[in-house]
Amino acid sequence: MTPIALAIACLMLVTFCYASVCAGSPFGTCRKCHGFGFATTTDRKARPKRGKQCRRCKGRGKRVRAGRWLYNRASRIYRDGTR
């Protein structure tokens, strides 16, 4: 195989793997709060305590993956366009 064909095959493999992950598990952990749903802070004695609720995931700890978000947006546009 030529290097270009090998690169294309690898990119297709990565794309299909990511699509299967998005289909199987559409929600991933929040990158800002690491799945806790809140920011951890420390008090004066350096003990961890619960901070404010995460604004990015609204305290749930999970977010929709980027690929699933794109799929939802495309299907919504298609559905609205064919009505």
N, CA, C and O atoms as a printed pandas DataFrame, in Angstrom:
     atom_number atom_name residue_name chain_id  residue_number  x_coord  y_coord  z_coord
0              1         N          MET        A               1    0.834   -1.179    0.000
1              2        CA          MET        A               1    0.000    0.000    0.000
2              3         C          MET        A               1    0.879    1.243    0.000
3              4         O          MET        A               1    1.946    1.281    0.612
4              5         N          THR        A               2    0.412    2.220   -0.681
5              6        CA          THR        A               2    1.145    3.476   -0.690
6              7         C          THR        A               2    0.908    4.206    0.631
7              8         O          THR        A               2   -0.081    3.937    1.313
8              9         N          PRO        A               3    1.790    5.112    0.995
9             10        CA          PRO        A               3    1.620    5.830    2.265
10            11         C          PRO        A               3    0.331    6.658    2.317
11            12         O          PRO        A               3   -0.268    6.804    3.383
12            13         N          ILE        A               4   -0.093    7.193    1.186
13            14        CA          ILE        A               4   -1.326    7.983    1.175
14            15         C          ILE        A               4   -2.536    7.090    1.430
15            16         O          ILE        A               4   -3.424    7.456    2.199
16            17         N          ALA        A               5   -2.577    5.940    0.799
17            18        CA          ALA        A               5   -3.689    5.011    1.015
18            19         C          ALA        A               5   -3.694    4.505    2.448
19            20         O          ALA        A               5   -4.762    4.312    3.030
20            21         N          LEU        A               6   -2.519    4.286    3.025
21            22        CA          LEU        A               6   -2.433    3.850    4.411
22            23         C          LEU        A               6   -2.936    4.939    5.358
23            24         O          LEU        A               6   -3.629    4.642    6.332
24            25         N          ALA        A               7   -2.591    6.191    5.079
25            26        CA          ALA        A               7   -3.051    7.303    5.905
26            27         C          ALA        A               7   -4.568    7.454    5.820
27            28         O          ALA        A               7   -5.225    7.695    6.833
28            29         N          ILE        A               8   -5.121    7.315    4.630
29            30        CA          ILE        A               8   -6.568    7.401    4.451
30            31         C          ILE        A               8   -7.269    6.275    5.196
31            32         O          ILE        A               8   -8.304    6.491    5.827
32            33         N          ALA        A               9   -6.706    5.072    5.123
33            34        CA          ALA        A               9   -7.300    3.936    5.830
34            35         C          ALA        A               9   -7.262    4.152    7.340
35            36         O          ALA        A               9   -8.224    3.825    8.034
36            37         N          CYS        A              10   -6.170    4.695    7.850
37            38        CA          CYS        A              10   -6.073    4.963    9.284
38            39         C          CYS        A              10   -7.070    6.032    9.715
39            40         O          CYS        A              10   -7.696    5.899   10.767
40            41         N          LEU        A              11   -7.224    7.078    8.929
41            42        CA          LEU        A              11   -8.190    8.126    9.258
42            43         C          LEU        A              11   -9.621    7.597    9.237
43            44         O          LEU        A              11  -10.433    7.963   10.086
44            45         N          MET        A              12   -9.927    6.743    8.276
45            46        CA          MET        A              12  -11.270    6.152    8.221
46            47         C          MET        A              12  -11.509    5.257    9.429
47            48         O          MET        A              12  -12.608    5.248    9.983
48            49         N          LEU        A              13  -10.492    4.505    9.843
49            50        CA          LEU        A              13  -10.617    3.639   11.006
50            51         C          LEU        A              13  -10.875    4.459   12.271
51            52         O          LEU        A              13  -11.741    4.108   13.073
52            53         N          VAL        A              14  -10.131    5.541   12.447
53            54        CA          VAL        A              14  -10.325    6.406   13.611
54            55         C          VAL        A              14  -11.713    7.028   13.587
55            56         O          VAL        A              14  -12.368    7.115   14.626
56            57         N          THR        A              15  -12.172    7.462   12.414
57            58        CA          THR        A              15  -13.493    8.080   12.290
58            59         C          THR        A              15  -14.596    7.086   12.633
59            60         O          THR        A              15  -15.533    7.432   13.352
60            61         N          PHE        A              16  -14.501    5.871   12.136
61            62        CA          PHE        A              16  -15.524    4.875   12.425
62            63         C          PHE        A              16  -15.507    4.460   13.891
63            64         O          PHE        A              16  -16.560    4.204   14.474
64            65         N          CYS        A              17  -14.324    4.392   14.490
65            66        CA          CYS        A              17  -14.250    4.065   15.917
66            67         C          CYS        A              17  -14.896    5.158   16.762
67            68         O          CYS        A              17  -15.634    4.864   17.703
68            69         N          TYR        A              18  -14.620    6.421   16.428
69            70        CA          TYR        A              18  -15.214    7.524   17.184
70            71         C          TYR        A              18  -16.727    7.565   16.979
71            72         O          TYR        A              18  -17.470    7.863   17.914
72            73         N          ALA        A              19  -17.184    7.271   15.778
73            74        CA          ALA        A              19  -18.627    7.241   15.521
74            75         C          ALA        A              19  -19.297    6.138   16.332
75            76         O          ALA        A              19  -20.410    6.326   16.825
76            77         N          SER        A              20  -18.640    4.999   16.475
77            78        CA          SER        A              20  -19.219    3.916   17.270
78            79         C          SER        A              20  -19.224    4.270   18.752
79            80         O          SER        A              20  -20.151    3.890   19.466
80            81         N          VAL        A              21  -18.211    4.986   19.230
81            82        CA          VAL        A              21  -18.203    5.432   20.622
82            83         C          VAL        A              21  -19.336    6.424   20.865
83            84         O          VAL        A              21  -20.013    6.357   21.890
84            85         N          CYS        A              22  -19.541    7.341   19.924
85            86        CA          CYS        A              22  -20.618    8.328   20.068
86            87         C          CYS        A              22  -21.988    7.663   20.022
87            88         O          CYS        A              22  -22.912    8.100   20.709
88            89         N          ALA        A              23  -22.128    6.626   19.230
89            90        CA          ALA        A              23  -23.406    5.927   19.155
90            91         C          ALA        A              23  -23.640    5.088   20.408
91            92         O          ALA        A              23  -24.763    5.027   20.907
92            93         N          GLY        A              24  -22.607    4.449   20.915
93            94        CA          GLY        A              24  -22.750    3.595   22.090
94            95         C          GLY        A              24  -22.835    4.355   23.395
95            96         O          GLY        A              24  -23.599    3.981   24.285
96            97         N          SER        A              25  -22.064    5.412   23.519
97            98        CA          SER        A              25  -22.038    6.205   24.733
98            99         C          SER        A              25  -22.040    7.686   24.359
99           100         O          SER        A              25  -20.971    8.288   24.254
100          101         N          PRO        A              26  -23.208    8.283   24.155
101          102        CA          PRO        A              26  -23.262    9.662   23.670
102          103         C          PRO        A              26  -22.801   10.697   24.689
103          104         O          PRO        A              26  -22.523   11.835   24.311
104          105         N          PHE        A              27  -22.711   10.343   25.957
105          106        CA          PHE        A              27  -22.299   11.287   26.979
106          107         C          PHE        A              27  -20.918   10.932   27.507
107          108         O          PHE        A              27  -20.623    9.769   27.784
108          109         N          GLY        A              28  -20.080   11.948   27.641
109          110        CA          GLY        A              28  -18.750   11.784   28.211
110          111         C          GLY        A              28  -18.631   12.645   29.457
111          112         O          GLY        A              28  -19.491   13.488   29.713
112          113         N          THR        A              29  -17.580   12.443   30.230
113          114        CA          THR        A              29  -17.407   13.234   31.433
114          115         C          THR        A              29  -17.029   14.662   31.074
115          116         O          THR        A              29  -16.373   14.912   30.063
116          117         N          CYS        A              30  -17.442   15.571   31.897
117          118        CA          CYS        A              30  -17.164   16.987   31.688
118          119         C          CYS        A              30  -15.667   17.224   31.856
119          120         O          CYS        A              30  -15.051   16.721   32.796
120          121         N          ARG        A              31  -15.091   17.991   30.941
121          122        CA          ARG        A              31  -13.657   18.236   31.001
122          123         C          ARG        A              31  -13.292   19.294   32.028
123          124         O          ARG        A              31  -12.145   19.354   32.472
124          125         N          LYS        A              32  -14.230   20.114   32.405
125          126        CA          LYS        A              32  -13.932   21.189   33.355
126          127         C          LYS        A              32  -13.953   20.691   34.798
127          128         O          LYS        A              32  -13.052   21.003   35.577
128          129         N          CYS        A              33  -14.975   19.919   35.155
129          130        CA          CYS        A              33  -15.099   19.461   36.538
130          131         C          CYS        A              33  -14.676   17.999   36.708
131          132         O          CYS        A              33  -14.743   17.466   37.815
132          133         N          HIS        A              34  -14.251   17.359   35.646
133          134        CA          HIS        A              34  -13.788   15.964   35.657
134          135         C          HIS        A              34  -14.862   15.006   36.155
135          136         O          HIS        A              34  -14.550   13.995   36.785
136          137         N          GLY        A              35  -16.129   15.317   35.878
137          138        CA          GLY        A              35  -17.232   14.423   36.212
138          139         C          GLY        A              35  -17.788   14.590   37.611
139          140         O          GLY        A              35  -18.710   13.862   37.980
140          141         N          PHE        A              36  -17.270   15.520   38.411
141          142        CA          PHE        A              36  -17.798   15.725   39.760
142          143         C          PHE        A              36  -19.092   16.530   39.746
143          144         O          PHE        A              36  -19.973   16.294   40.572
144          145         N          GLY        A              37  -19.217   17.470   38.824
145          146        CA          GLY        A              37  -20.389   18.324   38.776
146          147         C          GLY        A              37  -20.180   19.617   39.535
147          148         O          GLY        A              37  -21.049   20.490   39.529
148          149         N          PHE        A              38  -19.041   19.748   40.186
149          150        CA          PHE        A              38  -18.722   20.957   40.933
150          151         C          PHE        A              38  -17.207   21.121   40.975
151          152         O          PHE        A              38  -16.457   20.167   40.770
152          153         N          ALA        A              39  -16.787   22.317   41.238
153          154        CA          ALA        A              39  -15.361   22.588   41.361
154          155         C          ALA        A              39  -14.944   22.288   42.798
155          156         O          ALA        A              39  -15.669   22.625   43.734
156          157         N          THR        A              40  -13.801   21.667   42.979
157          158        CA          THR        A              40  -13.321   21.404   44.323
158          159         C          THR        A              40  -12.399   22.540   44.749
159          160         O          THR        A              40  -11.512   22.955   44.003
160          161         N          THR        A              41  -12.623   23.022   45.937
161          162        CA          THR        A              41  -11.776   24.064   46.503
162          163         C          THR        A              41  -11.256   23.579   47.850
163          164         O          THR        A              41  -11.645   22.510   48.321
164          165         N          THR        A              42  -10.399   24.341   48.454
165          166        CA          THR        A              42   -9.882   23.976   49.765
166          167         C          THR        A              42  -10.212   25.082   50.759
167          168         O          THR        A              42  -10.305   26.258   50.407
168          169         N          ASP        A              43  -10.385   24.668   52.010
169          170        CA          ASP        A              43  -10.621   25.658   53.044
170          171         C          ASP        A              43   -9.279   26.117   53.622
171          172         O          ASP        A              43   -8.227   25.814   53.059
172          173         N          ARG        A              44   -9.310   26.837   54.731
173          174        CA          ARG        A              44   -8.075   27.377   55.300
174          175         C          ARG        A              44   -7.117   26.301   55.801
175          176         O          ARG        A              44   -5.903   26.505   55.839
176          177         N          LYS        A              45   -7.667   25.170   56.178
177          178        CA          LYS        A              45   -6.832   24.074   56.696
178          179         C          LYS        A              45   -6.425   23.099   55.600
179          180         O          LYS        A              45   -5.969   21.994   55.892
180          181         N          ALA        A              46   -6.585   23.495   54.350
181          182        CA          ALA        A              46   -6.197   22.719   53.171
182          183         C          ALA        A              46   -6.992   21.433   53.019
183          184         O          ALA        A              46   -6.514   20.473   52.415
184          185         N          ARG        A              47   -8.197   21.410   53.563
185          186        CA          ARG        A              47   -9.079   20.260   53.376
186          187         C          ARG        A              47   -9.957   20.528   52.162
187          188         O          ARG        A              47  -10.442   21.646   51.990
188          189         N          PRO        A              48  -10.170   19.527   51.322
189          190        CA          PRO        A              48  -11.014   19.762   50.146
190          191         C          PRO        A              48  -12.481   19.937   50.555
191          192         O          PRO        A              48  -12.976   19.272   51.465
192          193         N          LYS        A              49  -13.148   20.837   49.867
193          194        CA          LYS        A              49  -14.573   21.039   50.104
194          195         C          LYS        A              49  -15.259   21.286   48.768
195          196         O          LYS        A              49  -14.616   21.592   47.763
196          197         N          ARG        A              50  -16.542   21.149   48.782
197          198        CA          ARG        A              50  -17.315   21.304   47.566
198          199         C          ARG        A              50  -17.400   22.777   47.200
199          200         O          ARG        A              50  -17.703   23.627   48.038
200          201         N          GLY        A              51  -17.127   23.061   45.934
201          202        CA          GLY        A              51  -17.179   24.436   45.455
202          203         C          GLY        A              51  -18.485   24.709   44.729
203          204         O          GLY        A              51  -19.509   24.088   45.011
204          205         N          LYS        A              52  -18.437   25.634   43.802
205          206        CA          LYS        A              52  -19.622   26.011   43.055
206          207         C          LYS        A              52  -19.978   24.949   42.017
207          208         O          LYS        A              52  -19.140   24.151   41.599
208          209         N          GLN        A              53  -21.232   24.966   41.622
209          210        CA          GLN        A              53  -21.721   24.056   40.602
210          211         C          GLN        A              53  -21.067   24.396   39.262
211          212         O          GLN        A              53  -20.887   25.570   38.940
212          213         N          CYS        A              54  -20.714   23.381   38.489
213          214        CA          CYS        A              54  -20.066   23.571   37.196
214          215         C          CYS        A              54  -21.049   24.193   36.210
215          216         O          CYS        A              54  -22.159   23.692   36.030
216          217         N          ARG        A              55  -20.638   25.284   35.576
217          218        CA          ARG        A              55  -21.534   25.958   34.627
218          219         C          ARG        A              55  -21.568   25.241   33.289
219          220         O          ARG        A              55  -22.562   25.328   32.567
220          221         N          ARG        A              56  -20.506   24.538   32.948
221          222        CA          ARG        A              56  -20.436   23.891   31.645
222          223         C          ARG        A              56  -21.401   22.708   31.555
223          224         O          ARG        A              56  -22.084   22.548   30.543
224          225         N          CYS        A              57  -21.467   21.880   32.595
225          226        CA          CYS        A              57  -22.354   20.705   32.563
226          227         C          CYS        A              57  -23.583   20.878   33.443
227          228         O          CYS        A              57  -24.391   19.958   33.564
228          229         N          LYS        A              58  -23.736   22.055   34.065
229          230        CA          LYS        A              58  -24.873   22.372   34.938
230          231         C          LYS        A              58  -24.984   21.421   36.130
231          232         O          LYS        A              58  -26.086   21.110   36.581
232          233         N          GLY        A              59  -23.845   20.964   36.635
233          234        CA          GLY        A              59  -23.813   20.128   37.828
234          235         C          GLY        A              59  -24.088   18.663   37.589
235          236         O          GLY        A              59  -24.180   17.905   38.555
236          237         N          ARG        A              60  -24.223   18.228   36.355
237          238        CA          ARG        A              60  -24.513   16.825   36.067
238          239         C          ARG        A              60  -23.252   15.970   35.979
239          240         O          ARG        A              60  -23.293   14.776   36.278
240          241         N          GLY        A              61  -22.147   16.561   35.578
241          242        CA          GLY        A              61  -20.898   15.809   35.440
242          243         C          GLY        A              61  -20.752   15.150   34.082
243          244         O          GLY        A              61  -19.699   14.581   33.794
244          245         N          LYS        A              62  -21.764   15.207   33.244
245          246        CA          LYS        A              62  -21.727   14.598   31.912
246          247         C          LYS        A              62  -22.063   15.634   30.861
247          248         O          LYS        A              62  -22.847   16.553   31.101
248          249         N          ARG        A              63  -21.463   15.477   29.696
249          250        CA          ARG        A              63  -21.735   16.363   28.569
250          251         C          ARG        A              63  -21.897   15.532   27.305
251          252         O          ARG        A              63  -21.376   14.421   27.207
252          253         N          VAL        A              64  -22.616   16.077   26.349
253          254        CA          VAL        A              64  -22.787   15.401   25.063
254          255         C          VAL        A              64  -21.468   15.484   24.307
255          256         O          VAL        A              64  -20.851   16.547   24.242
256          257         N          ARG        A              65  -21.037   14.366   23.739
257          258        CA          ARG        A              65  -19.803   14.358   22.961
258          259         C          ARG        A              65  -19.965   15.208   21.704
259          260         O          ARG        A              65  -21.080   15.424   21.230
260          261         N          ALA        A              66  -18.851   15.683   21.174
261          262        CA          ALA        A              66  -18.883   16.577   20.010
262          263         C          ALA        A              66  -19.474   15.871   18.794
263          264         O          ALA        A              66  -20.263   16.471   18.063
264          265         N          GLY        A              67  -19.113   14.621   18.565
265          266        CA          GLY        A              67  -19.647   13.883   17.420
266          267         C          GLY        A              67  -21.144   13.660   17.532
267          268         O          GLY        A              67  -21.866   13.752   16.538
268          269         N          ARG        A              68  -21.615   13.365   18.741
269          270        CA          ARG        A              68  -23.048   13.165   18.944
270          271         C          ARG        A              68  -23.792   14.481   18.777
271          272         O          ARG        A              68  -24.908   14.495   18.258
272          273         N          TRP        A              69  -23.190   15.592   19.212
273          274        CA          TRP        A              69  -23.801   16.906   19.043
274          275         C          TRP        A              69  -23.961   17.228   17.569
275          276         O          TRP        A              69  -25.006   17.730   17.156
276          277         N          LEU        A              70  -22.932   16.945   16.763
277          278        CA          LEU        A              70  -23.009   17.180   15.320
278          279         C          LEU        A              70  -24.079   16.303   14.676
279          280         O          LEU        A              70  -24.823   16.766   13.812
280          281         N          TYR        A              71  -24.160   15.033   15.096
281          282        CA          TYR        A              71  -25.178   14.132   14.551
282          283         C          TYR        A              71  -26.581   14.620   14.903
283          284         O          TYR        A              71  -27.469   14.619   14.052
284          285         N          ASN        A              72  -26.785   15.036   16.154
285          286        CA          ASN        A              72  -28.100   15.549   16.564
286          287         C          ASN        A              72  -28.476   16.786   15.764
287          288         O          ASN        A              72  -29.624   16.930   15.343
288          289         N          ARG        A              73  -27.517   17.679   15.552
289          290        CA          ARG        A              73  -27.788   18.911   14.804
290          291         C          ARG        A              73  -28.142   18.592   13.348
291          292         O          ARG        A              73  -29.086   19.161   12.800
292          293         N          ALA        A              74  -27.383   17.679   12.719
293          294        CA          ALA        A              74  -27.645   17.326   11.321
294          295         C          ALA        A              74  -29.000   16.641   11.173
295          296         O          ALA        A              74  -29.737   16.925   10.229
296          297         N          SER        A              75  -29.331   15.744   12.097
297          298        CA          SER        A              75  -30.624   15.057   11.989
298          299         C          SER        A              75  -31.780   16.016   12.224
299          300         O          SER        A              75  -32.833   15.870   11.604
300          301         N          ARG        A              76  -31.603   17.002   13.114
301          302        CA          ARG        A              76  -32.647   17.988   13.350
302          303         C          ARG        A              76  -32.862   18.858   12.117
303          304         O          ARG        A              76  -34.002   19.155   11.760
304          305         N          ILE        A              77  -31.775   19.270   11.463
305          306        CA          ILE        A              77  -31.891   20.087   10.253
306          307         C          ILE        A              77  -32.552   19.287    9.149
307          308         O          ILE        A              77  -33.400   19.816    8.431
308          309         N          TYR        A              78  -32.184   18.024    8.999
309          310        CA          TYR        A              78  -32.795   17.167    7.970
310          311         C          TYR        A              78  -34.275   16.966    8.233
311          312         O          TYR        A              78  -35.098   17.052    7.321
312          313         N          ARG        A              79  -34.609   16.696    9.502
313          314        CA          ARG        A              79  -36.013   16.462    9.857
314          315         C          ARG        A              79  -36.856   17.720    9.628
315          316         O          ARG        A              79  -37.981   17.632    9.135
316          317         N          ASP        A              80  -36.318   18.885    9.983
317          318        CA          ASP        A              80  -37.064   20.126    9.779
318          319         C          ASP        A              80  -37.172   20.486    8.305
319          320         O          ASP        A              80  -38.142   21.122    7.892
320          321         N          GLY        A              81  -36.189   20.087    7.510
321          322        CA          GLY        A              81  -36.203   20.416    6.076
322          323         C          GLY        A              81  -37.126   19.526    5.259
323          324         O          GLY        A              81  -37.542   19.921    4.170
324          325         N          THR        A              82  -37.457   18.348    5.746
325          326        CA          THR        A              82  -38.292   17.427    4.989
326          327         C          THR        A              82  -39.757   17.474    5.403
327          328         O          THR        A              82  -40.561   16.697    4.887
328          329         N          ARG        A              83  -40.115   18.342    6.300
329          330        CA          ARG        A              83  -41.516   18.441    6.732
330          331         C          ARG        A              83  -42.322   19.226    5.758
331          332         O          ARG        A              83  -43.523   19.412    5.958
